[in-house]
Amino acid sequence: MIALVVATHGEFSKEIVKSAEMILGDQENVIAVTFKPGEGLDGLTEKYQKALKELDTDDGVLFLVDLFVGSPFNAAANLIAAEKHMDVVTGVNLPMLIECFDQRGRSDLETLVEAISRSAMEGVKSLKKTLQANKVEEEL
């Protein structure tokens, strides 16, 4: 199973993991990492290194972070740049995390990254546009 590190500014990482577990149940091989005011990249890198020691990384590691070029992203990118079995994906959201929890036990890292990227984008919807699209389909 691909190891998962969810890392964000503030407590968001802990809370989004809890929310996804509310839907899919408790998860193994996942750690939420917080980045709090006053902390620096060195401290965040140390948190990542500690997390990697606690996780089973044999099948690969995926970092899900909040912002591209934010501190959680930068620290992860620096840490895994030379690693072939690790990746970082930005824009973590609940549909993405649910898909990740569901797929990571039966997907390789590349396939998982593609699947969760689609889920993240497909999870963003406008009610009015969705209703309009459904109305057009019904008229056909």
N, C-alpha and C positions, 0 to 999 in steps of 0.2 A: 504494500500500500504506500502510495506517495505521501511523504511527510509534508505537513502544511504549517507554515508560519504566517499568521495574520498579524500585520503590524500597521499601526496607524498613529496619528497624532491623538493624544488623550486616551480616554478609556473606550473609544469606539471599537477597537479590535476585540476587547473582551465582550462587549455587549452584542456585537454582531455574531460572534461565535455562539453566545448563549441563545440568541434568537434563532439561529439556524438549528441548533440542537433542540430547541422547543419543537421544531417541525419534524426533524429527522431522528431525534434521539441523541444520546451521548455519543461522542466521537472519540476515536483513538488516534494517536499520532498527529495531534494538532496542538499548537501552542499559540496563544495570543500574546503579543508583545506591545507594550505601550511606550509612547514617546511623550514625555511630559515637559512642561516649561522648565528651563534651566538645565536640561540634559543636553549633552552634545553627541556628535557622531561616534566618538570613542566609546561612550557608555552604551549607546545603542548597538554598536558592533559587538560589545561584550555580551549584551543580552542575547543577540543572535547566536553567538558562539556557544553560549550556555544552552540555548534552546536546541541547537544542532546536536549537542552531546546527549540530550535527553530523548531525542527522537530516533526512530528507526529510519535511517536515510538510505537503506539499500536499494529501494526502488526509485529514488530521486527525491528532490525537495522543491516545493513551490512556495515562494513568498507571495502573498497577496497583500498589497499595500494600498494606501488611499490615493496618493498624488504622485504623478510623474515628476521627478526631480525634487520631491520633498525629502526631508531627512530620512524617513523610513525606507524610501526607495534608494536614496544615495548610499546608505550604509549597506543595504542588501546587495546592490549592484557592485560595490567595491569588494564585498566579501565573496561573491560567487562568480565574478567576471571570468575566471579561468576554468570554472567547473562545467562540465558537459551535462551532468545529470541534475542541474539546478536551473531555475528560471525565476523571474520576478514579473508579476502582472500587476498593473495599476488599476485604480478605479473600483476597488472591491465594493460590492454591493450584495444584498441578500440573495437575489436570484443566482448570482455568480457563485456565492459560497454554498448554497444548497446544491447546485449542479456539481460543484467540486466535491462535496461530501459524498454525493451519490456516485460519481464516476471514478474517483481516485483509486479505488480498490481494483478496478478492472481496465484501467487505461494506462498507456505509457504517458510520459510527461508531455510530449508534443501534442498528442491527441487530446489530453486533458486541457491544455492551454487553449486549443482551438474551441473545444466545447464550452468552456466557461466564458470565453470571450463572446461567443454568440449569445449565451444566456444573459450576460450582462447587458448587452445591447437590446435584446428582445424583451427584457424586463422593463424597459422604459417605454411607456405608452401614454397616449392622450386619450381620455375617455371619449371626447367628442369625435376625434378622428377615427377611433375604433368603431363607434356607433355609425358614423357616416360610411365607413368601408363595409360594415355589415349590411346597411340599408341598400347600398349599391349592389352587393352580391345577391340579396333577396329579390331585387328587381330584375335581375338577369334570370 
